[in-house]
Amino acid sequence: MSGLALLIPLALALGLAGLAAFFWAMKVGQFEDLDGAAQRILIDEDEDQS
């Protein structure tokens, strides 16, 4: 029973930390350009690799 008294608040704290990280990522624009990364891999850049 004492294990649950530690694990439940720990799980709630980790969940809130994940939610805060998600809202922070939304605020700084991490999810604005979803197609850009997908298109960037298709761009052929011929650079000399000397």
N, CA, C and O atoms as a GROMACS GRO file, in nm:
protein
  200
    1MET      N    1   0.081  -0.119   0.000
    1MET     CA    2   0.000   0.000   0.000
    1MET      C    3   0.086   0.127   0.000
    1MET      O    4   0.050   0.227  -0.061
    2SER      N    5   0.199   0.121   0.068
    2SER     CA    6   0.284   0.239   0.072
    2SER      C    7   0.350   0.264  -0.064
    2SER      O    8   0.388   0.376  -0.096
    3GLY      N    9   0.363   0.157  -0.143
    3GLY     CA   10   0.417   0.174  -0.277
    3GLY      C   11   0.324   0.255  -0.365
    3GLY      O   12   0.369   0.336  -0.446
    4LEU      N   13   0.194   0.232  -0.349
    4LEU     CA   14   0.096   0.308  -0.425
    4LEU      C   15   0.095   0.455  -0.385
    4LEU      O   16   0.070   0.542  -0.469
    5ALA      N   17   0.122   0.482  -0.259
    5ALA     CA   18   0.125   0.621  -0.212
    5ALA      C   19   0.240   0.696  -0.278
    5ALA      O   20   0.235   0.819  -0.288
    6LEU      N   21   0.340   0.627  -0.323
    6LEU     CA   22   0.451   0.690  -0.394
    6LEU      C   23   0.429   0.690  -0.546
    6LEU      O   24   0.459   0.789  -0.613
    7LEU      N   25   0.377   0.581  -0.598
    7LEU     CA   26   0.365   0.566  -0.743
    7LEU      C   27   0.253   0.651  -0.804
    7LEU      O   28   0.268   0.700  -0.916
    8ILE      N   29   0.144   0.668  -0.734
    8ILE     CA   30   0.033   0.746  -0.790
    8ILE      C   31   0.071   0.893  -0.808
    8ILE      O   32   0.050   0.947  -0.916
    9PRO      N   33   0.127   0.960  -0.707
    9PRO     CA   34   0.170   1.099  -0.731
    9PRO      C   35   0.283   1.109  -0.834
    9PRO      O   36   0.289   1.206  -0.909
   10LEU      N   37   0.369   1.010  -0.838
   10LEU     CA   38   0.477   1.009  -0.936
   10LEU      C   39   0.420   0.998  -1.078
   10LEU      O   40   0.465   1.068  -1.168
   11ALA      N   41   0.322   0.912  -1.098
   11ALA     CA   42   0.259   0.898  -1.228
   11ALA      C   43   0.186   1.026  -1.269
   11ALA      O   44   0.190   1.067  -1.385
   12LEU      N   45   0.119   1.088  -1.173
   12LEU     CA   46   0.050   1.213  -1.203
   12LEU      C   47   0.149   1.324  -1.238
   12LEU      O   48   0.125   1.404  -1.329
   13ALA      N   49   0.260   1.329  -1.167
   13ALA     CA   50   0.362   1.431  -1.196
   13ALA      C   51   0.423   1.410  -1.333
   13ALA      O   52   0.444   1.506  -1.406
   14LEU      N   53   0.451   1.286  -1.370
   14LEU     CA   54   0.507   1.258  -1.502
   14LEU      C   55   0.407   1.289  -1.612
   14LEU      O   56   0.445   1.338  -1.718
   15GLY      N   57   0.280   1.260  -1.588
   15GLY     CA   58   0.177   1.294  -1.686
   15GLY      C   59   0.165   1.443  -1.706
   15GLY      O   60   0.152   1.490  -1.819
   16LEU      N   61   0.168   1.519  -1.596
   16LEU     CA   62   0.162   1.665  -1.608
   16LEU      C   63   0.286   1.721  -1.675
   16LEU      O   64   0.277   1.818  -1.750
   17ALA      N   65   0.403   1.660  -1.649
   17ALA     CA   66   0.526   1.705  -1.716
   17ALA      C   67   0.517   1.680  -1.866
   17ALA      O   68   0.560   1.764  -1.945
   18GLY      N   69   0.462   1.566  -1.906
   18GLY     CA   70   0.445   1.538  -2.048
   18GLY      C   71   0.347   1.632  -2.114
   18GLY      O   72   0.368   1.676  -2.227
   19LEU      N   73   0.240   1.663  -2.044
   19LEU     CA   74   0.141   1.757  -2.096
   19LEU      C   75   0.200   1.897  -2.109
   19LEU      O   76   0.175   1.967  -2.207
   20ALA      N   77   0.280   1.938  -2.010
   20ALA     CA   78   0.345   2.068  -2.017
   20ALA      C   79   0.444   2.073  -2.132
   20ALA      O   80   0.454   2.175  -2.201
   21ALA      N   81   0.518   1.964  -2.155
   21ALA     CA   82   0.612   1.960  -2.267
   21ALA      C   83   0.539   1.968  -2.400
   21ALA      O   84   0.587   2.032  -2.494
   22PHE      N   85   0.424   1.904  -2.410
   22PHE     CA   86   0.345   1.909  -2.533
   22PHE      C   87   0.296   2.052  -2.560
   22PHE      O   88   0.306   2.101  -2.673
   23PHE      N   89   0.242   2.119  -2.456
   23PHE     CA   90   0.194   2.255  -2.475
   23PHE      C   91   0.309   2.351  -2.506
   23PHE      O   92   0.292   2.446  -2.582
   24TRP      N   93   0.427   2.326  -2.446
   24TRP     CA   94   0.543   2.409  -2.477
   24TRP      C   95   0.582   2.391  -2.625
   24TRP      O   96   0.613   2.489  -2.693
   25ALA      N   97   0.581   2.266  -2.673
   25ALA     CA   98   0.615   2.240  -2.813
   25ALA      C   99   0.514   2.306  -2.907
   25ALA      O  100   0.551   2.356  -3.013
   26MET      N  101   0.388   2.307  -2.868
   26MET     CA  102   0.287   2.376  -2.949
   26MET      C  103   0.313   2.526  -2.950
   26MET      O  104   0.296   2.591  -3.054
   27LYS      N  105   0.353   2.582  -2.837
   27LYS     CA  106   0.375   2.726  -2.826
   27LYS      C  107   0.493   2.772  -2.909
   27LYS      O  108   0.487   2.880  -2.969
   28VAL      N  109   0.600   2.695  -2.915
   28VAL     CA  110   0.720   2.737  -2.988
   28VAL      C  111   0.716   2.696  -3.135
   28VAL      O  112   0.811   2.723  -3.208
   29GLY      N  113   0.608   2.630  -3.180
   29GLY     CA  114   0.590   2.603  -3.322
   29GLY      C  115   0.656   2.476  -3.374
   29GLY      O  116   0.693   2.470  -3.490
   30GLN      N  117   0.669   2.376  -3.290
   30GLN     CA  118   0.732   2.252  -3.333
   30GLN      C  119   0.647   2.177  -3.436
   30GLN      O  120   0.701   2.098  -3.515
   31PHE      N  121   0.518   2.199  -3.437
   31PHE     CA  122   0.429   2.123  -3.524
   31PHE      C  123   0.372   2.207  -3.638
   31PHE      O  124   0.270   2.171  -3.696
   32GLU      N  125   0.436   2.319  -3.670
   32GLU     CA  126   0.385   2.409  -3.773
   32GLU      C  127   0.407   2.356  -3.914
   32GLU      O  128   0.316   2.363  -3.997
   33ASP      N  129   0.524   2.302  -3.943
   33ASP     CA  130   0.559   2.261  -4.079
   33ASP      C  131   0.576   2.109  -4.086
   33ASP      O  132   0.688   2.059  -4.090
   34LEU      N  133   0.466   2.038  -4.089
   34LEU     CA  134   0.472   1.892  -4.091
   34LEU      C  135   0.513   1.839  -4.228
   34LEU      O  136   0.576   1.733  -4.237
   35ASP      N  137   0.478   1.910  -4.336
   35ASP     CA  138   0.510   1.864  -4.470
   35ASP      C  139   0.653   1.898  -4.510
   35ASP      O  140   0.709   1.833  -4.598
   36GLY      N  141   0.712   1.997  -4.448
   36GLY     CA  142   0.846   2.040  -4.485
   36GLY      C  143   0.950   1.932  -4.465
   36GLY      O  144   1.036   1.912  -4.551
   37ALA      N  145   0.945   1.863  -4.354
   37ALA     CA  146   1.042   1.757  -4.328
   37ALA      C  147   1.023   1.640  -4.425
   37ALA      O  148   1.120   1.578  -4.467
   38ALA      N  149   0.899   1.612  -4.460
   38ALA     CA  150   0.872   1.503  -4.554
   38ALA      C  151   0.922   1.540  -4.694
   38ALA      O  152   0.970   1.452  -4.766
   39GLN      N  153   0.912   1.665  -4.734
   39GLN     CA  154   0.957   1.707  -4.866
   39GLN      C  155   1.108   1.725  -4.870
   39GLN      O  156   1.170   1.704  -4.975
   40ARG      N  157   1.169   1.763  -4.759
   40ARG     CA  158   1.312   1.789  -4.755
   40ARG      C  159   1.394   1.664  -4.785
   40ARG      O  160   1.504   1.675  -4.840
   41ILE      N  161   1.343   1.548  -4.751
   41ILE     CA  162   1.418   1.425  -4.776
   41ILE      C  163   1.423   1.391  -4.925
   41ILE      O  164   1.510   1.317  -4.970
   42LEU      N  165   1.328   1.446  -5.002
   42LEU     CA  166   1.322   1.418  -5.144
   42LEU      C  167   1.409   1.512  -5.228
   42LEU      O  168   1.433   1.485  -5.346
   43ILE      N  169   1.456   1.621  -5.169
   43ILE     CA  170   1.536   1.718  -5.242
   43ILE      C  171   1.675   1.660  -5.267
   43ILE      O  172   1.743   1.616  -5.175
   44ASP      N  173   1.714   1.660  -5.392
   44ASP     CA  174   1.844   1.606  -5.431
   44ASP      C  175   1.947   1.717  -5.430
   44ASP      O  176   1.942   1.808  -5.512
   45GLU      N  177   2.038   1.710  -5.338
   45GLU     CA  178   2.144   1.809  -5.328
   45GLU      C  179   2.274   1.746  -5.374
   45GLU      O  180   2.330   1.660  -5.306
   46ASP      N  181   2.323   1.790  -5.490
   46ASP     CA  182   2.448   1.739  -5.542
   46ASP      C  183   2.562   1.827  -5.491
   46ASP      O  184   2.593   1.931  -5.549
   47GLU      N  185   2.622   1.784  -5.384
   47GLU     CA  186   2.735   1.857  -5.327
   47GLU      C  187   2.857   1.768  -5.336
   47GLU      O  188   2.848   1.646  -5.322
   48ASP      N  189   2.972   1.830  -5.358
   48ASP     CA  190   3.097   1.754  -5.363
   48ASP      C  191   3.134   1.714  -5.221
   48ASP      O  192   3.150   1.800  -5.133
   49GLN      N  193   3.148   1.589  -5.200
   49GLN     CA  194   3.185   1.536  -5.070
   49GLN      C  195   3.335   1.507  -5.068
   49GLN      O  196   3.375   1.392  -5.057
   50SER      N  197   3.417   1.611  -5.078
   50SER     CA  198   3.561   1.591  -5.083
   50SER      C  199   3.622   1.590  -4.947
   50SER      O  200   3.743   1.574  -4.934
   0.00000   0.00000   0.00000
